[in-house]
């Protein structure tokens, strides 16, 4: 029997949402999957099995999204079981949707078993705005939903990587880095040195550290897409 991982659920669900006109990103503000279409924000939290952690994550995401779905691998026997009816009723009471992904000989099948209830005014506008801002500032989808093996590519990390990539050719001034990368916050990124990628050579001039060079190589896929 094939051993599944949470990450196996991500691509089928992403494809289904993309087909509906959503732009999808993974691992945004701790959400497994975020999909945006116009002003609408949809969040999907994924686990192989339905458990309390999944419920707690879904309940928390209701503060920042218009629609929240919980997604699990479709169990071999589900629809008429007492436990499955209880799961659907719990989701209905929470106001979250329920998605299953069934794996077989062909392509995975994504099925929406329950749509969220009518939105209630429980959204935190501050958290919603932060989620949408983080989403918008990413140039692509560089993480895999449900996976944390490599430090996540946040909007800040992506900007820092572009700064680091420019410094591979040698020390440069903040003004040159800002002009070359288009990153207005280049000065703050260099001065804060949050990841330890930069070293100050002289006033307003920075170079790349060995850790920075390693990061540029490790995240080469991000720099290629950016």
C-alpha positions in Angstrom: 0.0 0.0 0.0 1.3 3.4 -0.9 2.4 5.6 2.0 0.8 9.0 1.7 2.0 12.3 3.0 0.1 15.5 3.6 1.9 17.1 0.7 0.2 14.6 -1.6 -3.1 16.3 -1.0 -1.8 19.7 -2.1 -1.3 19.4 -5.8 -4.8 17.9 -6.6 -6.5 20.5 -4.5 -4.4 23.3 -6.0 -5.3 22.1 -9.5 -9.0 22.0 -8.7 -9.0 25.5 -7.3 -6.9 26.9 -10.1 -9.5 25.5 -12.6 -12.1 27.5 -10.7 -10.1 30.7 -11.3 -8.2 31.0 -8.0 -4.6 31.9 -7.7 -3.1 29.5 -5.2 -0.1 29.7 -2.8 1.1 27.3 -0.1 2.2 27.9 3.4 1.1 31.6 3.7 0.9 32.8 7.4 0.9 29.2 8.6 -2.0 28.3 6.3 -1.4 25.1 4.3 -3.1 26.5 1.2 -4.4 30.0 0.4 -6.4 30.7 -2.7 -7.4 34.2 -3.9 -10.0 35.1 -6.5 -10.7 38.8 -6.8 -11.4 40.0 -3.2 -12.2 36.5 -2.0 -9.8 34.6 0.3 -10.2 30.8 0.7 -8.0 28.7 3.0 -7.6 24.9 3.0 -6.0 23.1 6.0 -4.8 19.5 5.2 -4.2 16.3 7.1 -4.2 12.7 6.0 -6.7 11.9 8.7 -9.4 14.0 10.3 -8.2 14.9 13.8 -8.4 17.6 16.5 -5.4 19.5 15.2 -7.1 19.9 11.9 -10.2 21.2 13.6 -8.3 23.7 15.7 -6.4 25.0 12.6 -9.6 25.4 10.7 -11.3 27.3 13.5 -8.3 29.6 13.8 -8.3 30.4 10.1 -11.9 31.6 10.2 -10.5 34.8 11.6 -8.7 35.7 8.4 -10.5 34.1 5.4 -13.9 34.2 3.7 -14.1 30.5 3.3 -12.2 27.7 5.2 -12.1 24.1 4.2 -10.6 21.0 5.9 -9.1 18.5 3.6 -8.3 14.8 4.2 -7.6 11.7 2.2 -10.8 9.9 1.5 -11.2 6.9 3.8 -12.0 3.6 2.2 -15.4 3.5 3.9 -16.9 6.9 4.6 -20.3 8.2 3.5 -22.7 6.2 5.6 -20.5 5.6 8.6 -21.7 7.1 11.9 -18.3 8.8 12.5 -18.3 10.4 9.0 -21.8 11.8 9.6 -20.5 13.2 12.9 -17.5 14.8 11.1 -19.7 16.5 8.6 -22.0 17.8 11.3 -19.1 19.1 13.3 -17.8 21.0 10.2 -21.3 22.3 9.5 -21.5 23.7 13.1 -18.1 25.3 12.8 -18.9 26.9 9.5 -16.0 25.2 7.6 -16.1 23.1 4.5 -14.9 19.5 4.0 -12.9 18.2 1.1 -11.6 14.7 0.4 -8.9 13.5 -2.0 -9.3 9.9 -3.3 -6.2 8.2 -4.7 -6.5 5.3 -7.1 -5.1 3.9 -10.3 -5.8 7.2 -12.1 -5.5 10.8 -11.2 -6.5 11.8 -7.7 -10.2 12.8 -7.3 -11.0 15.9 -5.3 -14.5 16.0 -3.9 -16.2 18.8 -1.9 -18.5 17.1 0.5 -19.5 20.2 2.4 -19.3 23.9 1.6 -18.8 26.4 4.5 -21.8 28.0 6.1 -22.7 31.6 5.3 -19.8 33.8 6.5 -20.3 35.3 9.9 -18.6 38.4 11.2 -15.8 36.7 13.0 -13.0 37.8 10.6 -10.2 39.8 12.1 -9.6 42.5 9.6 -6.0 42.9 10.8 -5.2 39.2 10.3 -7.1 39.2 7.0 -5.1 42.2 5.7 -1.8 40.6 6.8 -2.6 37.3 5.1 -3.6 39.1 1.8 -0.4 41.3 1.9 1.9 38.3 2.5 0.1 36.5 -0.4 0.4 39.5 -2.8 4.1 40.1 -2.1 5.1 36.6 -3.1 6.0 36.3 -6.8 5.2 32.6 -7.0 4.4 29.4 -5.2 7.7 28.1 -3.9 6.6 26.0 -0.9 4.7 22.7 -0.8 1.5 22.8 1.2 1.9 20.9 4.5 5.7 20.7 4.2 8.3 22.5 6.3 11.6 20.7 5.4 13.1 23.8 3.9 12.6 27.2 5.7 9.5 28.7 4.1 9.8 31.2 1.3 8.0 34.2 2.8 7.7 37.5 1.0 10.5 38.8 3.2 12.8 35.9 2.5 12.2 36.3 -1.2 13.2 39.9 -1.1 16.3 39.1 1.0 17.2 36.4 -1.6 17.1 38.9 -4.4 19.4 41.2 -2.4 21.7 38.4 -1.7 21.8 37.3 -5.4 22.8 40.8 -6.4 25.7 40.8 -3.9 27.2 37.6 -5.3 29.2 39.8 -7.8 30.8 41.7 -4.9 30.2 44.4 -2.3 27.7 47.1 -3.3 26.0 50.2 -1.8 22.5 50.2 -0.6 21.5 52.6 -3.4 22.9 50.2 -6.0 21.2 47.2 -4.5 17.9 49.1 -4.3 18.2 50.3 -7.9 19.1 46.8 -9.3 16.5 44.8 -7.4 13.7 47.3 -7.2 13.4 46.5 -3.5 12.7 49.7 -1.7 13.4 48.1 1.7 16.8 46.9 0.6 18.5 49.1 3.2 16.4 47.7 6.0 17.0 44.1 4.9 20.8 44.7 4.8 20.9 46.5 8.1 18.6 44.1 10.0 20.5 41.1 8.6 17.8 38.8 9.9 19.2 35.6 8.3 22.9 36.4 8.8 23.5 36.7 5.0 25.1 40.1 4.9 28.1 41.9 6.3 28.8 45.6 6.5 32.0 46.5 4.6 31.8 50.3 5.2 29.1 52.9 5.7 26.2 52.0 3.4 28.2 49.2 1.7 27.5 45.5 2.2 28.8 42.1 1.0 27.6 38.6 1.1 28.5 36.1 3.9 29.1 32.4 3.3 25.6 31.8 4.8 24.2 34.2 2.2 26.0 32.4 -0.7 24.6 29.0 0.6 21.1 30.5 0.7 21.4 31.7 -2.9 22.3 28.2 -4.0 19.6 26.5 -1.8 16.9 28.7 -3.2 18.0 28.9 -6.8 14.5 27.8 -7.9 13.0 30.9 -6.3 15.5 33.3 -7.9 14.9 31.6 -11.3 11.1 32.2 -11.0 11.2 35.6 -9.4 
